[in-house]
Amino acid sequence: MTVSADVDRWIFGEAWTGSQIQDHVTTLCDTIGPRWSGTQAEWQTIDYIRSVMARCGLDRVEVEEFDFVSWSWSRANAWVLADQADRFDLDILPFIRCPSFRVDARIVDVGFGTQREIDKAGPLNGRVAIMAMAHEPFSEPIPPAYRLRQVAAAGASAAIVIDPKTGGRREYHSAHDSRDPDFDHPPLPCVAATREDAARLRRTPAARIHIDVETAAPRVQSANVHGVLEGELWPEEDLVLGGHHDTVFGTPGGNDNSSGTITVLETARVLAQLRKTLGTRPGRSIHFVTYAAEEQGFHGASQFVTRHYAAEHRPRLALNLDELSAGPMKGIVLGFEHLRPLVQQQLDTMGDGLACHVMAQLDNSSDHFPYLRRGMDAAHLWRWRFRSRHAEADFHHEPADTADKLNVRELKEYVAQMSRLMLRLSQVEPDAWPQLGVSTDD
């Protein structure tokens, strides 16, 4: 089956002239604002998304509740005492899932946290290590979490991690690796410090630091919002288009991830309206979902996969939308190789020079990961990973990720291209589709 030029033109026209993006931006970023999963603000978001999906004319819309162990912080203070006359405060931010802790100890600079630098720094027992988050130049890149694990193994009681941003900015980070079941929690208490504060620390040898952090881990209720546009030919087969609706503390999440949430909603609206206006329906069912708790460990996406795909039933492809205002539309990145020819063929029929690539590793950067770790075919967009990243996309996991960081014009293009691609993928004959995912062991 092929998508006609008339249908393509209609989709582009509706994505641009019928756009409701600006209304969604105002509601999510300005009216609701920060929406950490499990909070009242997130439940406002869930209700708003449900009402939008219901108005789209989807065949069904569900709010799928679940509970999980959340995380929050209420106090994060730090001050440095070089001598009795030289005391200064630090602006710190706890890492996500950091435990409550208090420490009063000497500071040891471990550079980039490589084993060579740790050994050179001398004994770390009971001390607070200060470590750069950035990679050591010209050396093999080691993720910060693994360098922090080395710091913990050397005996440090806590770590101050230097955020690479300038201008007194720092953001939320994590210190574990969700790909490794034995590395699912931070190896030691960690806080982020600004680059400027860290420079002063490094200019204060033998300084003593006091850190007081209070956090909590309550069990909370949250929910994914799930809408379905049923397929005409193979309704039992699924495509999934999703993106997380939550943000980190204190940020309205213009780019991360109002951009992805809105593109899910607008793609659902365009394809539902296409069916109503032209009678063009997807061949297989398209599931539109906004995930909760992405920022806290992909709980929403994990719950969705468990609820809908725990048995032998698997989606043909789950496409994840995250941080779409980081750059223009460039293509698709698959988790596994076998769908590459099929997806590239569909992109080629769109005639816009979009490319399909395959990640060289099991990518755990967003909500495609819960699918991938179970061997299900999933993909994300190029986003900022390879080229053409907007400077505004540097405002990430911080209060300055506001509504103005969301690029409305480019989002209209994303909506049009996602609508065209999802429609095409839905109409590929089942016999032309390669294998369905890979084994969990693979």
RAGI-V924078 format. One record per run of one state. SS is the DSSP state (H for helix, E for strand, - for the rest). FROM is the first residue (numbers start at 1). TO is the last residue. Records with the same first field share a line. If there is no record, write none. Layout:
SS: FROM-TO / FROM-TO
This chain:
-: 1-4 / 18-20 / 33-39 / 57-59 / 70-71 / 84-85 / 90-91 / 95-100 / 110-114 / 122-127 / 133-143 / 154-157 / 163-188 / 194-194 / 203-207 / 217-218 / 230-233 / 245-253 / 279-283 / 292-293 / 297-298 / 310-316 / 321-323 / 328-330 / 335-336 / 351-354 / 359-368 / 373-377 / 382-388 / 390-390 / 395-402 / 406-407 / 427-429 / 433-442
H: 5-17 / 21-32 / 40-56 / 115-121 / 144-153 / 195-202 / 254-278 / 294-296 / 299-309 / 324-326 / 337-350 / 369-372 / 391-394 / 403-405 / 408-426 / 430-432
E: 60-69 / 72-83 / 86-89 / 92-94 / 101-109 / 128-132 / 158-162 / 189-193 / 208-216 / 219-229 / 234-244 / 284-291 / 317-320 / 327-327 / 331-334 / 355-358 / 378-381 / 389-389
